[in-house]
């Protein structure tokens, strides 16, 4: 059951689509108002576990942490960092009874969960205008299902978006993309798409291709398509200030950009130099921006990733030293802590210096900051819905609850660190709790040099995440799977992904169509496993226990009930394993996972990409009797549970 409590005059975020009854008063929480906003307090039981908050640092159990919802462009993915790229203001308390709370405001929110041993949840919102949704259910999983149902059906990607993708900041010309395609295909490594980072653009301008490198982008898209590989370009949040350029001129004429405090269009320096930000909170501006993707779809492109949409700002028109060419150099030379503090002060000033027209309601950006990236995703998705008659790939860096209806997310500019692999494992169930099923991380890490061992272990986890993309920076060593010498181990892991596609695609689609989670914490089904955060449930049949420690060739695994252990090293080996705790050997050349009792796992043939996807001849592993396979053409929008076919062992 969901109830809604309205405070003041809240901004309509569009997060909740279900009809929810307004209730006076506030159950559970003690409410305190102050000049800076409104606070909520709730005592915690000694054994209560607190889940949620989607993309944040720390553990899956959020007790003991302090987290700030304020979307931030940061590569500092360390536990001391309270904010990342997204704001998912949803908490689940699992104790004697389970309940949830969604603080629906796009303003800054601070969450202190038994912080410094306070014994309470303390939530402070930088506004007195918000909606609070409280959810009652028998279990933590039930609470999450209620929230997911309330925010609306999750985004449905095409089948090919579940394939493996390669990406790098630095691919700039057709030869770069051909080299990647050649490297994968010559080594018999499956691949479905290659991402195009900002180097494909003309002067880093959205909706442009470098004419010297891509004189006929349509022909190049067709060439790659003939090899079974799709191109997925990046689109950033700013439009370059460039009089005479068509997109810029359209935006100016239509008044589609955010305004500064003087009433002109706000200017901020990002990759192309000075840019204007489209006013994504404005309906007309969203329609305009979404229509611009025709530039890409006319060339045959049907997959996109939106970036820099917190929004990221390098400097603004209000930067005191902007006219001084040494300003950015001096800023870069400051010690790390001082540089971060100075940059944070500048961003705070900038976010308070521009404004939105939300269909007649003037809003300061700072007060609705966390909604900007989500509304960019909405604009893109709605535009592509008009431009294409089938499903498309779309994922974003910045997000807010409800944006899961329009696209997926990836977790931003991580690094090639083992801790960031462990963070990826923790992020996936937390994002699923908030409705973001199509999610993943930069496999292998974006910053730093990835080792062969780290990439293999990370791929072995990413096999099970819906978005499986290997992405790194131009300032790192090569990270393609064929770049580490002997490719046999990589071939084994990537082939496993494609052999599991009948299961991954089925479980994702069924979860999306029934308002369920695709990846769950182990404790959501096995409450005694509350302290285990590096084992996850994937779909209805599988439990995974990835290796996430450097140099480890084994790990401890808790088996909550009798299961079937599956070991894949090019071939599948199955054996029964009894309930208990074991040390399990897992070599670099293999992936080990578990099938729950009474369940089945459909396995497909070895394929090179999703063009060869075939469910006519599947092998069923496990001791169950039936499996519900979701099957369609992988593109149609008419997705219903009527597409389920029952397989019998």
Secondary structure, DSSP 4 states (H G I P E B T S, - for coil): -EEEEEESS--------S---B-SS-SS-EEEEETTEEEEEEE--TT-EEEE-SS-SS-SS-TTEEEEE--------STT----SEE--EEEEESSSEEEEEEE-SS-EEEEESGGG-SEEEEEES-S-EEEEEEEESSHHHHHHHHHHHH-PPP---GGGGSEEEEETT--SHHHHHHHHHHHHHTT----EEEE-GGGSSTT-SS---TTT-TTHHHHHHHHHTTT-EEEEEEESEEE--TT-HHHHHHHHHT-BPEETTSSB--EEETTEEEEEB-TTSHHHHHHHHHTTHHHHTTT--EEEEESTTT--SEETT-TTTTSTTHHHHHHHS-HHHHHHHHHHHHHHHHTSEEEEETTEEEEHHHHGGGHHHHHHHHHHHHHHHH-SS--EEEESSEETTGGGT-EEE--S-BS-HHHHHHHHHHHHHHHHTT--SEE-EET-SBSPPPHHHHHHHHHHHTTSS-EEEEE-TTS---SGGGSS--HHHHHHHHHHHHTHHHHHHHHHHHHHTT--SEEEGGGT-GGGTT--S-EEETTTEEE----STT-SEEEEEESS-EEEEEESSSEEEEEE-SEEEEEE--TT-EEEEE-TT--EEE----SSGGG---SS-EEESS-SEEEEE---SS-S---GGGEEEEE-
